[in-house]
Amino acid sequence: MSPDTLIEKIARLNPLHKEALGRIGYKTVRDLLFHLPNRYAFAGQFKKIADLAVGEEAVISARVIKTEIKKAHFKKIPMATATVEDETGKIKIVWFHQAFLAKKLQEGIYYQFSGKVTERNNEKYLANPIIGTGGGSWYDKKQSVFADNGSGFVDGSLIPVYPETKGLTSGWFYHQIQKLLTEDLLDQLVDPLPEKILKQFNLPTLKTALVWVHTPHRENDALAARKRFAFEEVFFLQLERLIGRREYQSNPSFKLEVNKNGLKKFFARFPFAMTTAQNRTIAEILADFIKNKPMTRLIEGDVGSGKTAVAAAAAFAAVSAGYEVAYMAPTEILARQHFESFIKYFEYLGIQVGLMTGSECRKFPSKISPQEHTHISRPTLLKWVASGQIPIVVGTHSLIQKSVKFKNLALVIIDEQHRFGVYQRAALVRRSNADKTPINVPVPHLLSMTATPIPRTLALTIYGDLDLSLLDEMPAGRKPIITAIIAPDKRDQAYEQIREQLRAGRQAYVICPRIEDTQTDADKTQTHLPKFCKTKLGQANAEKILRWSATEVKSVKTEAERLQREIFPEYTVGLVHSKLKPKDKEEVMADFTDHKIDILVATSVIEVGVNVQNATVIVIEGAERFGLAQLHQLRGRVIRSNHQAYCFVFSEAKSAVSMDRLKALVKAKNGFELAELDLSLRGAGSLSGEKQWGLSDLGMEALKNIKMVELARTEAQNIIATDPELKNYPLLRQHLSNKKKDTHFE
């Protein structure tokens, strides 16, 4: 067996297993070895069956009397059951999604079973326990690197708990991975980290780390192994970003000399005064423009801090110098919003602005009505963009299609840039001068923007290839939003405050976590079931709890009907959610913008891309189900004018942790502060969906350790500074090459 051996060659897979492995992209033994535990459970104390108490973690040593393969009465989930006994009594054991265990367990043989004692219909049972050998097993532990320590559990020993997906439980991963921890297999793995780094930072070798992470005998072993893998991930991401930055900046770029007087006149038409932070950021951008290398800069700022105005200033500088600008946004709604904003900024200059999305193409100004924009055909827009006739184009992913060519693209602006993969960003850059010989062709300056609050450690890690500019102040006259946590018995008072705002001619959002009241399917059950529920309650009870709790979550459709019928019958209530067709969604948003709708009930689809200045109230139902960063972005939808804004956080959370998070939302001054709090209170996995950052759960968790992140960054910088092509580090170069083939940051 080698690390490249297919999983199907070493494990008996049923259709559910195959589907699940395909869904998560696992093919080889190597993939299983690097499926790391996300936490550990203590095996508990050895107990006799007669002494087991519901709710406790325990280990029993018992003889298998009978095994069966069944299907659970709900959702027909395949499962294995076993009846086991010791000298004091019998107990039933159930494994969901692991029917194969019924064939593997040998009747008459003693095993050790570690798990939580659960009860159903007054009958105690163990659900999905981990199995240890206690007199026999279906796999030979003699080849294990821990053979000399035995293969059973000891009191208080650590049991790895693995990330699950529909069809693959933690127990399935545990048993498959235990078979792989042999000297022969682990010796075939090449450690990509140089020995110098391992010694310098006191990190275990790859072989040792894999053994310690999957079969820790001490808590310190598990911590040391996780530290090594976390350092490795952050270190390689830093290397990749720094190499990418060096390669990009080795290209020539457009030297943009800016007319300061022209820029002052441009600012003079703004209906607001630029903040100190905006002026500082613009100065940094203009300084980048006159260098001989392309700019790679990220603007990070709260909702309403003025990022679009800064982007407009950068675009003005590029267009004034005779070049083109491409502005890419993640959604059609957001692209349309920026298109209309840029029209206001540039209309008096007679500069044409184009819009290109998957559903429409537009151009400003219209020949028939110069004060309006108009629909045009895609071929016409492409022709005018290629000729330079339309120097500013705003769009979505449509901008990276091969048919899109620019005459002299000097500036690429990417909004909410983490929502695009590195390859999507590179594709837009390649659209520059696409008809010219690639040798020594200038590449555009790159300006990225995000309103997503990002902790400093995360910014250091994922944006190692970008210079950072912070918009850390709000425009003058903007009043701080008033945020209040509303208990269930205080709803009527909150509704009256909302009614006061509606009477004053304002509008309101109501955000719900769900679109409609439906039973969760099996996949959603697997995805959203809290890990502690699955481990400590057993799969069956946990799923039952989840189905019950889902009915308690407010749905958009039900809430819209209730608000219209019972609470605000005198006002117009609208509805928008992600399942609406784009055209229908735009119509609803247009009606809300035109104040034909007073209250808009929505899912978090409005988190990005909605700018209605008359909306001053937002209600967030089930607030405990959102991350702090997401709550802050939702709250930002009503910080769009100088009117006093209100955020009512409706929550039925009873846990102290949930309440601490919501109180942090009330007290925090800005999104950056909230992001750090979210990282410490809820963990890195809550940061707006960790997959979009290109980091694993372990890598995200490592961000709590800023010292380690800085050490990894410094080491990567030192290596690139002295050996930019990694000639002295062939294993690093090979690992990065393999990673580039396998990894996509979409």
Secondary structure as UniProt FT lines:
FT   TURN            3..4
FT   HELIX           7..10
FT   HELIX           15..24
FT   HELIX           29..33
FT   STRAND          39..42
FT   STRAND          45..46
FT   HELIX           49..51
FT   TURN            54..55
FT   STRAND          57..71
FT   TURN            73..76
FT   STRAND          78..86
FT   TURN            87..88
FT   STRAND          89..96
FT   TURN            99..100
FT   HELIX           101..104
FT   TURN            107..108
FT   STRAND          110..120
FT   TURN            121..122
FT   STRAND          123..127
FT   STRAND          130..133
FT   HELIX           141..143
FT   TURN            145..146
FT   HELIX           147..149
FT   TURN            155..156
FT   STRAND          158..161
FT   TURN            166..167
FT   HELIX           170..178
FT   TURN            179..180
FT   HELIX           183..186
FT   TURN            187..188
FT   HELIX           195..200
FT   TURN            201..202
FT   HELIX           206..214
FT   HELIX           219..249
FT   HELIX           260..268
FT   HELIX           276..289
FT   STRAND          296..301
FT   TURN            303..304
FT   HELIX           307..320
FT   TURN            321..322
FT   STRAND          324..328
FT   HELIX           332..346
FT   HELIX           347..349
FT   STRAND          353..356
FT   STRAND          361..364
FT   TURN            370..371
FT   STRAND          374..375
FT   HELIX           378..387
FT   STRAND          392..395
FT   HELIX           397..400
FT   TURN            402..403
FT   STRAND          409..415
FT   HELIX           417..419
FT   HELIX           422..430
FT   TURN            431..435
FT   TURN            439..440
FT   STRAND          445..450
FT   HELIX           456..462
FT   TURN            463..465
FT   STRAND          467..471
FT   TURN            476..477
FT   STRAND          482..486
FT   HELIX           488..490
FT   HELIX           491..503
FT   TURN            504..505
FT   STRAND          507..511
FT   HELIX           522..528
FT   HELIX           531..536
FT   HELIX           539..552
FT   HELIX           556..562
FT   HELIX           563..567
FT   TURN            569..570
FT   STRAND          573..576
FT   TURN            578..579
FT   HELIX           582..593
FT   TURN            594..595
FT   STRAND          599..602
FT   HELIX           604..607
FT   TURN            613..614
FT   STRAND          615..620
FT   TURN            621..622
FT   HELIX           623..625
FT   HELIX           628..635
FT   HELIX           636..638
FT   STRAND          646..650
FT   HELIX           656..667
FT   HELIX           671..681
FT   HELIX           684..686
FT   TURN            687..689
FT   HELIX           690..693
FT   HELIX           697..702
FT   TURN            703..704
FT   HELIX           706..722
FT   TURN            724..725
FT   TURN            727..728
FT   HELIX           730..742
//
